[in-house]
């Protein structure tokens, strides 16, 4: 846009920072006249200008308060890098579809308002991606003109990748067959490479070599029970005030159940 081209370098620098990924702004997707646009809330831009990432930006104007950030963003808005919009309802049948946007004639910056981007930022990544894509396509088309050594290397590389993929499927099938056999012969069954499909590293996927298919035990013991188990008999005596109740196992020669407990006095250590 013509207004963006007339913007001072410091305003362009701030707009580039806010449009980049280092700003950390929460970007939403809306629809304006059938075209999708990114938009954000004003307070998100203020937080970005007060963040440590902006403080590290070289050659940028220093901002120390929300009032200064709001003044700078008003200047960025004046050069139409982003415009104030009104957000409506969803454009689709679901609530997650882009919200309808409409440009408001009165332009101003406010933390509680929404603003749509009309600036794409730096395009060097787009240009680099396009050049790389064209180079790959030309390289694939000109494959018959490659030197024999390069063509042979690509062939070996493709065969190696296909071999690794095939080996992975073979291991998965073999471990399933082995598990079914051991489930019948030696229940509860054995898994070969039990971490094969786990969210771990490549080496950890093959460690351990095998493992029984035992259900994982979930311990839901209370901390008080654990503390009681860890106490010795003397500590129990002391905590009970020098006396404790001991249950005597029942037997044919034992006393009736009503008298199966006895009270034993323990000497007080502090006496």
N, C-alpha and C positions, 0 to 999 in steps of 0.2 A: 504493500500500500504506500501511497505517496507520503502520508503523514509519518509512517514508520521510517522512511528514508530520510526525513528531515530531523529525526530525533538526535539529540546530542550523544556522544560516545558513552557517557556514564549512564544514560537512560537505557541505551541498547545493552550495555553490560549487565544491568540489573534484570532486564527482560530475558536475556540469555540465561542468566543464573536461575531465574524462577521457572523457566521452561525446561531446564535440564533436570536430570535425575538427582543431582546433589542437593537440590533444595528440599527434597523430602515432602513436597506438598501432596495432599490428597486430591487426586484428579478423578473427576467423574465424567461420564460420557452422556451428552445430550443430543437432541436433534433440533436443528434450526432450518426451517423451510425444506425439510427432507434430507438435509445434509448433517452428518454426525460431526459434533464439535466437542472438544474437551473443555470443561469448565471447572471452576473451583470456588470456594468460599473465601471471602475477604480476610477473615482471621487466620486462615491457613497461610496466606501470603505474608502476613505480618509476622507470624512465627518463623517463617523461612528467613526473613531478613534479620531476625534477632538470633538466629541459630549460629553455632560455632562454624558451620560450613561457610556461611557468608562472611564471617569475620576473617577467615583465611583467604578470601578472594582478593587477589592482587589488583590494585588500581581502582577498587570500588569505594564509593563514598561510605564513610563510617556512619553506622546507625546504632544508637544507644537506647532509644526509647520507642514505645509504640506510636507516640505522636510523630516522631521523625519518620518512622516506617510508613505511616499512613500518608504523610506529605509526599514522600517519594513515590508511593504507589499511585497517588493522585496524578503525579506528573507522567508516570508510565501509561496510565489510563487516557491521558490527554492526547497521546500520540497513537492511540488505537491499537496498542499491542494486545489489549484485551478490552472488552466492552461489557458494561453492566447489562445483565439480562434478568428476565423474570422466569422463574421455573414453574412449569405447569405439571400436569399429570403424565402418566406413562403413555408413550406413543403406540405401544403394542398391547396385546391381550394380557400379558403378565406384568406383575409389579416390578420385576427386574429389568424390563425393557427401558431404553433411554427416555429420559424425561423431555417433554417439549419445552423449548426455549424461545423467548421472544425478547428482542432488543428493546431496552427502555430509552426513549428519547433523551431524558435528563440523565447525563452521565456524571457520576461522582463516585468516590470510593468510600465504602463503609465496611466495617468488619463483618456485618451481618448480611451483606448482599452477596449475590452470585455473579461471577464474571466468566465470560466465554473467551477462549483464546482465539485470536486471529493472527497469531504469529507462530510459525513452525519451529523457530529456533535454528540452531546450526544444522546444516544439511550435509556435513562431510561424511557422516556415517551412512547416509542414504546413497551418496555418490560412490563411496567405497564399496558398499554392498552391490550396487549395480555394476560397477567395473569388474568386481570379482565374479559375479554371475555370468557376465558376458565372456570373461576369460575362460571359465569352466565350460561353457557351451562351445566356444571355439576349439578348446582343447579336445572335447569329446568328438566334434565333427572332424577334426584333423587327426584323429587317432591313426588312420592308415599311413599317415606321413611321419609318424613318430619313428625314431631310431629303433632297430630291433631289440636293443638291450632294454630300453624303456618299456616297450610293449611286453617283453618277456617278464619284466619285473611287475608290471600291473597284473599280468595273468597269474603269476605266483601269489601275489597279494590277494587277489579275489578268491583263488582256490583256498588259500589259508583261512580267510574269513568264513567262507562257506563250510570249511571243515570244522571250525570252532563252533559254529551254530549247530551243525549236525551232531557234533559230539555232545553238546549240551542237551539236545533232545534225546539222544541215546541214553545218557545218564539218567535223565528224568524218567524214561520208560523203564529202564532196568531197576531203578530204586523202587518204583511202584510195584513191579512184578515181584521183587524180592520181599517187599513188605507184605503183600498179600499171601505169599507162601509162608513166611514166618508167622503171620497172624493165625494161620490154620495149624501149623506145626508147633510153633513155640509162642503161644500167646503171652503178652499182648502185642507182639510184633516188633520188628527191628527196622529202623530207618537208616539207609545208607546216606551219608552226607545230610544230616538233619537240618543244617543251616543253609542248604542250597538256595532256598527261596526267601531267606530272612534278609532283613534290611541291614546287612553287614558288608564289610569289604570283600574283595575278590578272594584273598587268601583265607579269611575267616569263614567263607562259604563252604570250604572243604574241611573244616575242623569242628568237631571230631569226625573220625571216619565213620562211626556208626553209633547208634544210641537206641535204647529201648523206648517204645512208645508209651511212656508212663504219663498219666495225667499230672499236671502241675499242682502241687499242694498249696493251698492258700491258708496261711496261718493268720487267724483273727483273734489271737489271744490278747487279753488286756494287759496293760503294763503292770497293773497291780499283781496279777497272777505270776508274771515273770519275776517280779521282785520277791514274792513270797517263796518261789522255788529256789531263788538264789540265796536265801537266808539259811544260816545254819541252825541247828537245834537250840544252841545257847542263845542266839539272837532272838529266836521265837520265844524262849522262856522269858527273856528280859522285856520284850515288847508286851507280853501278857501280864506284866507285874509280878513275875516270879512264880507263876503257876501256869500249867498247860494241861490240856485234855488230850489224852492218847487213846485212840480207838484200838481195841483189842480184837483181832480176827476171831470170828466165831468158830467153834469146834464142838464136837460131841460132849467134851468134858468141860466146856466153858460155862460161865454163869449165864443166866437169862440175859436177853438183849437189853432189858432196862438197866442192867448193872454192868454192861460191857465196856463202860468208860470209867476211868479212875482219874483222880486228881492227885498230882504229885507236887509237893512243895520243893522249890529250888532255893538254895541259899542266895540271899541278896548280896551282890558283889560290892555294893556301896556301904554295907553295914560294917 
